Amino acid sequence: MNLLTLTRYVRVPGLLIPLLGVSLTANEETPAAPVVAGLDVSIDGAVGLHGTGEGEGSLHGNALGHVLWQQQPTTAEGRGVAWSAYASALWIQGRGPTAEFLNDSLAASNSEGFETVRLYSWWLEGNAGSWSARAGALLADEEFAGTESGGNLMNSAFGWPAYISANTVNTGPAFYAAALGLRIAWESESGTSWKLGVYDGDSFDSRDGDDGPNRHGLHYSMSEEQGVFVISEGAFCPSAGWPTVKLGAWWHSAAFDDGYLDQHGGSAILSGLPALQHSSNYGAYAILEHTLLGEADKPGHVCSHLRAGMSPEDRNAVSWSVDTALAWTGPLPSRPADVLAVGVAHVATSQDFVRSLAAASPAAHRNPTRRSHLADAKQHLPAHGAGPMV
C-alpha cells in the first residue's frame, strides 16, 4: 500500500522536470491472489514541492481513502455472481506546478485539481464469469484508454488523453470528479475484451467549469443540456508475442460550439455573435502495447506503448494527439517493484481554434466582446508541441 509520495520539481527553460521522487510503502509487493470475501481499507497520499520550495504556494498534496468490499461467487464451484462494492474520499490541497510554470492543459502532475474534500468514486459491481457490470459514480479514465507504460509517468498527457480530456465537458468522467454512470465489460480466457461505459455528460454540473455546484461530490444532476458521455473499447492480441491492440471511440450527446464560425458562417470572434452549434461530439483512438523484454507482470520486463487519437477540428480544442512511453520494471534485482519510465507526448491544436485566436488578436484591445471571446478560446487551448517526461 502506497502511503506517501514526495516529488521535487526543478524548472529549466521550456521544461518542468521531476528531479526527485521518493515513495514510502507499508508492505512489499505480493503476488496477485484470488478474489476472496472481505473488507479492504487503504489510504494513498502524495505531496509535491515545486518551484523554489519557499512558501505555502509551493506545496501541493492530496490523499485518497478507499473502502472495498468483496463477496465470493454464490456457489462453491465459483459460478454465479460475485458482488463487490467500493467507495472513496479525496482531499486536494494547494496548487500544482502547471498553473504557475506552464499554463497549459498538459498538467505536469496527474494529481492536480481544485482544492476540495469530496466523496470521490463509489460503485456496486456484479461479476459473472466473463461478464461484469458496474454502476455508481464512476471514473472512465481508470478503465478506458489506459496503458501500462504510460501509467508510470506523472504528466497528465500519459493518463486520460488530451484528445478526450480537452474536447469533452470538464474533461469528462475522470480525475478528480466522478460521474454517475454504468459500465459493462466482457473478457475471454484468451484476453480478448470489450467494454462500454455510459456516464453523466458533466461531472461538475456546470458547463462553465465552475467546481462550486459539485465541489464535495454530493451533487448529482443529469439533463439534456449536460448530455451523456459514451465510450467503448475493444482489445485483442493477434498471436503470442504480438502487440496488444486496443481500439476505442467516444461520443458526447450535448451541443458543442464551433471553434471558429458563428451562426451565419462568419467568424464568431469578429462578429461577436453566438457560435454555430454542433449537435454532438465524438472521437476515436488506437493503442498498441507490447512487452519488449522479459515476461509481462514479472520483474525485469520492459514494456512500451504507442497511442493516438483524433476528433473533428470544427468543435474541439485538440484535433489529434499521440504519445509513447517505455517502462522498465525492476531495473535492480533488490527493487523488483521499482519502475524506470520515459515518454514523449505531442498534442496538435485545432486549426479552427488557432484561426479564432488570430482573428481576435489585432482587434481584441479595441473590443471588450472580442477580448471575452479571446479569453474563452485561450482557456480551452492546450500547448502545441512535444516534450520529454521522465
C-alpha positions as CSV (number, residue, x, y, z in Angstrom):
1,M,0.0,0.0,0.0
2,N,1.5,3.3,-1.1
3,L,1.2,5.8,1.8
4,L,3.2,8.8,0.7
5,T,4.9,10.1,-2.4
6,L,7.2,13.1,-2.3
7,T,8.2,14.8,-5.5
8,R,10.7,17.7,-6.0
9,Y,10.4,19.7,-9.3
10,V,13.1,21.8,-10.9
11,R,12.5,24.4,-13.6
12,V,14.7,24.8,-16.7
13,P,13.8,26.8,-19.8
14,G,11.0,25.1,-21.6
15,L,10.8,22.1,-19.3
16,L,9.5,21.2,-15.8
17,I,11.3,18.1,-14.6
18,P,10.5,16.0,-11.5
19,L,14.0,16.0,-10.1
20,L,13.5,13.5,-7.3
21,G,10.7,11.1,-6.3
22,V,10.5,9.2,-3.1
23,S,7.9,6.6,-2.3
24,L,7.2,5.2,1.1
25,T,5.4,1.8,1.2
26,A,3.7,-0.1,4.0
27,N,4.5,-3.5,2.6
28,E,6.4,-5.3,-0.1
29,E,4.7,-6.2,-3.4
30,T,3.0,-9.6,-3.2
31,P,1.7,-11.9,-6.0
32,A,-1.9,-11.4,-7.0
33,A,-4.3,-13.6,-5.0
34,P,-7.7,-14.9,-5.9
35,V,-10.7,-12.7,-5.0
36,V,-11.9,-13.6,-1.5
37,A,-14.7,-12.2,0.5
38,G,-13.8,-9.5,2.9
39,L,-13.3,-5.7,3.5
40,D,-10.2,-3.8,2.5
41,V,-9.4,-0.3,3.7
42,S,-6.5,1.7,2.4
43,I,-5.1,5.2,2.2
44,D,-2.9,6.7,-0.5
45,G,-1.3,10.1,-0.5
46,A,1.0,12.4,-2.4
47,V,2.8,15.6,-1.6
48,G,4.5,17.7,-4.3
49,L,7.1,20.5,-3.8
50,H,7.7,22.7,-6.8
51,G,9.4,26.0,-7.8
52,T,11.7,27.4,-5.2
53,G,10.2,25.4,-2.4
54,E,9.5,28.5,-0.4
55,G,6.1,29.4,1.0
56,E,2.8,27.7,1.2
57,G,2.1,28.2,-2.5
58,S,4.9,25.7,-3.4
59,L,3.2,22.8,-1.7
60,H,0.5,20.6,-3.3
61,G,-0.9,17.5,-1.7
62,N,-3.7,15.0,-1.9
63,A,-5.0,12.0,0.0
64,L,-7.3,9.3,-1.2
65,G,-9.1,6.9,1.2
66,H,-10.6,3.6,-0.2
67,V,-13.1,1.1,1.2
68,L,-13.6,-2.1,-0.9
69,W,-16.0,-5.0,0.0
70,Q,-15.9,-8.2,-2.0
71,Q,-18.2,-11.3,-1.9
72,Q,-17.3,-14.7,-3.3
73,P,-19.4,-16.3,-6.0
74,T,-22.7,-17.8,-4.9
75,T,-21.6,-21.5,-5.4
76,A,-18.7,-23.5,-4.2
77,E,-17.7,-24.2,-7.8
78,G,-17.2,-20.4,-8.4
79,R,-20.3,-20.0,-10.5
80,G,-23.0,-17.4,-10.0
81,V,-22.5,-13.7,-9.3
82,A,-19.6,-12.3,-7.2
83,W,-20.5,-8.9,-5.8
84,S,-18.2,-6.1,-4.8
85,A,-18.8,-2.5,-3.5
86,Y,-16.4,0.4,-3.4
87,A,-16.3,3.9,-2.0
88,S,-13.5,6.6,-1.7
89,A,-13.0,10.1,-0.5
90,L,-10.5,12.6,-1.9
91,W,-8.7,15.5,-0.4
92,I,-6.7,18.0,-2.5
93,Q,-4.9,21.0,-1.0
94,G,-2.7,23.6,-2.7
95,R,-1.9,24.2,-6.3
96,G,0.3,22.1,-8.6
97,P,3.1,23.4,-10.7
98,T,1.2,23.7,-14.0
99,A,-0.6,26.9,-13.5
100,E,2.5,28.7,-12.2
101,F,5.1,27.4,-14.6
102,L,3.4,26.0,-17.7
103,N,-0.1,27.5,-18.1
104,D,-1.3,24.7,-20.4
105,S,-3.7,21.8,-20.3
106,L,-1.0,19.1,-20.2
107,A,-0.7,19.2,-16.4
108,A,2.8,18.4,-15.1
109,S,1.3,16.3,-12.3
110,N,-1.6,14.0,-12.7
111,S,-2.8,14.7,-9.2
112,E,-3.6,18.4,-9.7
113,G,-7.1,19.7,-9.2
114,F,-9.2,22.4,-7.5
115,E,-8.9,22.4,-3.7
116,T,-11.6,20.1,-2.3
117,V,-12.7,17.5,0.2
118,R,-15.1,15.3,-1.7
119,L,-16.8,12.0,-1.9
120,Y,-14.9,10.7,-4.9
121,S,-16.0,7.4,-6.5
122,W,-18.5,4.8,-5.4
123,W,-20.0,1.8,-7.1
124,L,-21.6,-1.6,-6.9
125,E,-20.3,-4.3,-9.3
126,G,-21.6,-7.8,-10.2
127,N,-19.2,-10.3,-11.9
128,A,-20.4,-13.5,-13.5
129,G,-17.8,-15.4,-15.4
130,S,-16.5,-13.4,-18.4
131,W,-19.1,-10.6,-17.9
132,S,-19.2,-7.8,-15.3
133,A,-21.4,-4.7,-14.7
134,R,-20.6,-1.7,-12.5
135,A,-22.9,1.2,-11.6
136,G,-22.4,4.3,-9.4
137,A,-20.2,7.4,-9.5
138,L,-17.5,6.2,-11.9
139,L,-14.2,7.3,-13.4
140,A,-13.8,6.4,-17.1
141,D,-10.1,7.2,-17.0
142,E,-9.5,4.2,-14.7
143,E,-10.9,1.8,-17.3
144,F,-10.5,3.2,-20.8
145,A,-7.7,4.4,-23.0
146,G,-5.0,3.5,-20.4
147,T,-1.6,2.0,-20.9
148,E,0.8,0.1,-18.6
149,S,3.9,2.1,-19.5
150,G,2.2,5.5,-19.6
151,G,0.6,4.8,-16.2
152,N,4.1,5.1,-14.6
153,L,4.5,8.7,-15.8
154,M,3.3,11.8,-13.8
155,N,2.4,14.1,-16.7
156,S,-1.4,14.0,-17.4
157,A,-0.7,13.6,-21.2
158,F,0.0,9.9,-20.5
159,G,-3.1,9.3,-18.5
160,W,-6.6,10.4,-19.6
161,P,-5.5,11.5,-23.2
162,A,-5.8,15.1,-24.4
163,Y,-7.9,14.0,-27.4
164,I,-10.7,13.2,-24.9
165,S,-10.0,15.4,-21.9
166,A,-9.6,18.7,-23.8
167,N,-12.6,18.1,-26.0
168,T,-15.3,16.9,-23.6
169,V,-17.1,18.9,-21.0
170,N,-14.9,19.5,-17.9
171,T,-12.5,16.7,-19.0
172,G,-15.2,14.0,-18.8
173,P,-15.7,11.4,-16.0
174,A,-12.1,11.5,-14.8
175,F,-9.8,12.6,-12.0
176,Y,-10.8,14.4,-9.9
177,A,-14.6,14.3,-10.4
178,A,-16.5,11.1,-10.9
179,A,-19.8,11.0,-12.8
180,L,-22.9,8.9,-12.5
181,G,-22.7,6.0,-14.9
182,L,-22.9,2.4,-15.9
183,R,-20.0,0.2,-17.3
184,I,-20.4,-3.3,-18.7
185,A,-17.4,-5.4,-19.7
186,W,-16.6,-8.8,-21.2
187,E,-13.3,-10.7,-21.3
188,S,-12.5,-14.1,-22.8
189,E,-9.9,-16.5,-21.5
190,S,-7.6,-15.6,-24.3
191,G,-7.5,-12.0,-23.2
192,T,-9.8,-10.5,-25.9
193,S,-12.0,-8.0,-24.2
194,W,-14.7,-5.3,-24.8
195,K,-16.2,-2.7,-22.6
196,L,-18.8,0.1,-22.8
197,G,-19.4,3.0,-20.4
198,V,-22.3,5.5,-20.3
199,Y,-21.9,8.5,-18.0
200,D,-23.4,11.8,-17.0
201,G,-22.1,14.3,-19.5
202,D,-20.9,16.9,-16.9
203,S,-19.3,15.7,-13.7
204,F,-19.1,19.4,-12.5
205,D,-22.8,20.1,-13.1
206,S,-21.5,23.4,-14.6
207,R,-20.8,23.8,-18.3
208,D,-18.7,26.9,-17.5
209,G,-16.2,24.8,-15.4
210,D,-17.3,26.2,-12.0
211,D,-16.5,23.5,-9.5
212,G,-18.8,25.1,-6.9
213,P,-22.0,23.1,-7.6
214,N,-20.3,19.7,-7.1
215,R,-17.3,20.7,-5.1
216,H,-17.8,18.0,-2.5
217,G,-19.0,15.2,-4.8
218,L,-22.6,15.2,-3.3
219,H,-24.5,17.0,-6.1
220,Y,-25.8,14.7,-8.9
221,S,-27.8,16.2,-11.7
222,M,-28.5,14.9,-15.3
223,S,-30.2,16.9,-18.0
224,E,-30.5,17.1,-21.8
225,E,-28.2,20.1,-21.8
226,Q,-25.5,18.2,-20.0
227,G,-25.9,15.2,-22.2
228,V,-24.3,11.8,-21.8
229,F,-20.8,10.7,-22.4
230,V,-20.4,7.2,-24.0
231,I,-17.1,5.4,-24.6
232,S,-16.4,1.9,-25.9
233,E,-13.1,0.0,-26.2
234,G,-12.1,-3.4,-27.6
235,A,-8.7,-5.1,-27.0
236,F,-7.1,-8.2,-28.6
237,C,-3.8,-9.8,-29.3
238,P,-3.5,-11.5,-32.7
239,S,-0.9,-14.1,-31.5
240,A,1.5,-14.8,-28.8
241,G,4.5,-12.4,-29.0
242,W,2.5,-9.8,-30.9
243,P,1.4,-6.4,-29.5
244,T,-1.9,-6.0,-27.9
245,V,-4.2,-3.8,-30.0
246,K,-6.9,-1.5,-28.4
247,L,-9.4,0.3,-30.5
248,G,-11.9,2.8,-28.9
249,A,-14.4,5.5,-29.7
250,W,-16.3,8.1,-27.7
251,W,-19.4,10.2,-28.2
252,H,-21.0,13.1,-26.3
253,S,-24.6,14.0,-26.9
254,A,-24.5,17.6,-25.7
255,A,-24.3,20.6,-28.0
256,F,-20.8,22.0,-28.7
257,D,-19.8,25.4,-30.1
258,D,-17.9,25.6,-33.4
259,G,-14.3,26.7,-32.8
260,Y,-14.5,29.5,-35.4
261,L,-17.9,30.0,-37.1
262,D,-20.9,32.0,-35.9
263,Q,-24.4,31.0,-36.8
264,H,-24.2,32.9,-40.1
265,G,-21.0,31.4,-41.3
266,G,-18.7,34.2,-40.3
267,S,-16.1,34.5,-37.6
268,A,-17.7,34.4,-34.1
269,I,-14.7,36.3,-32.7
270,L,-15.1,39.2,-35.2
271,S,-18.9,39.4,-35.2
272,G,-19.5,38.9,-31.5
273,L,-22.5,36.7,-32.5
274,P,-23.2,33.3,-30.9
275,A,-21.1,30.5,-32.2
276,L,-22.5,27.9,-34.6
277,Q,-23.6,24.8,-32.6
278,H,-23.0,21.2,-33.3
279,S,-25.4,18.6,-32.0
280,S,-22.8,16.3,-30.5
281,N,-19.1,15.5,-30.3
282,Y,-17.0,12.4,-30.9
283,G,-13.6,10.9,-31.4
284,A,-11.7,7.7,-31.9
285,Y,-8.3,6.2,-30.8
286,A,-6.0,3.3,-31.2
287,I,-3.3,1.9,-28.9
288,L,-0.5,-0.6,-29.4
289,E,1.1,-2.2,-26.3
290,H,4.0,-4.6,-26.3
291,T,6.3,-6.3,-23.9
292,L,9.8,-5.9,-25.4
293,L,11.8,-7.9,-22.9
294,G,11.0,-10.4,-20.2
295,E,7.6,-11.7,-19.2
296,A,4.7,-9.4,-18.6
297,D,4.0,-8.7,-14.9
298,K,7.4,-10.2,-13.9
299,P,10.3,-8.1,-12.5
300,G,12.8,-7.1,-15.2
301,H,10.3,-6.8,-18.0
302,V,10.3,-3.8,-20.4
303,C,7.1,-2.7,-21.9
304,S,6.1,0.1,-24.3
305,H,3.1,1.7,-26.0
306,L,2.1,3.9,-28.9
307,R,-1.3,5.7,-28.5
308,A,-3.0,8.1,-30.9
309,G,-6.5,9.7,-31.1
310,M,-8.4,12.3,-33.1
311,S,-11.5,14.4,-33.1
312,P,-13.2,16.8,-35.6
313,E,-11.4,20.2,-35.7
314,D,-14.5,22.3,-36.1
315,R,-15.7,21.8,-32.5
316,N,-12.7,20.7,-30.5
317,A,-9.5,22.3,-29.0
318,V,-7.4,19.3,-29.8
319,S,-7.6,17.8,-33.3
320,W,-5.2,14.9,-32.6
321,S,-2.6,13.8,-30.2
322,V,0.0,11.0,-29.9
323,D,2.1,9.7,-27.0
324,T,4.6,6.9,-26.5
325,A,6.5,5.6,-23.5
326,L,9.0,2.9,-22.4
327,A,8.9,1.4,-18.9
328,W,11.4,-0.9,-17.2
329,T,10.0,-2.7,-14.1
330,G,12.6,-4.0,-11.6
331,P,15.8,-2.5,-13.0
332,L,17.6,-3.6,-9.8
333,P,17.2,-7.2,-8.5
334,S,16.8,-5.9,-5.0
335,R,14.0,-3.5,-6.0
336,P,11.6,-5.6,-8.1
337,A,8.7,-3.2,-7.9
338,D,10.5,-0.1,-8.9
339,V,9.9,1.3,-12.4
340,L,12.1,3.5,-14.7
341,A,10.0,5.1,-17.4
342,V,10.4,7.8,-20.1
343,G,7.8,9.1,-22.5
344,V,7.1,11.7,-25.2
345,A,3.7,13.3,-26.0
346,H,2.6,15.6,-28.8
347,V,-0.7,17.5,-28.9
348,A,-2.0,19.2,-32.1
349,T,-4.2,22.2,-31.6
350,S,-7.3,22.5,-33.8
351,Q,-6.7,25.0,-36.6
352,D,-10.2,26.4,-36.1
353,F,-9.2,27.5,-32.6
354,V,-5.9,28.9,-34.0
355,R,-7.9,30.9,-36.5
356,S,-10.1,32.3,-33.8
357,L,-7.1,33.5,-31.8
358,A,-5.6,35.0,-34.9
359,A,-8.9,36.8,-35.7
360,A,-9.1,38.2,-32.1
361,S,-5.5,39.3,-31.7
362,P,-5.4,42.5,-33.8
363,A,-8.8,43.9,-32.6
364,A,-9.1,42.5,-29.1
365,H,-7.7,45.6,-27.4
366,R,-10.5,47.7,-29.0
367,N,-13.5,45.5,-28.4
368,P,-14.4,44.1,-24.9
369,T,-16.6,41.4,-26.5
370,R,-13.7,40.2,-28.6
371,R,-11.5,40.2,-25.5
372,S,-14.0,38.0,-23.8
373,H,-14.1,35.6,-26.8
374,L,-10.3,35.6,-26.9
375,A,-10.1,34.7,-23.2
376,D,-12.6,31.8,-23.7
377,A,-10.6,30.5,-26.6
378,K,-7.3,30.6,-24.7
379,Q,-8.8,28.9,-21.7
380,H,-9.5,25.8,-23.9
381,L,-6.3,26.0,-25.9
382,P,-3.6,23.5,-24.9
383,A,0.0,23.8,-25.7
384,H,1.1,22.7,-29.2
385,G,4.3,20.7,-29.2
386,A,6.1,17.9,-27.7
387,G,8.4,17.4,-24.7
388,P,10.1,14.6,-22.7
389,M,8.6,13.5,-19.4
390,V,10.7,11.3,-17.1
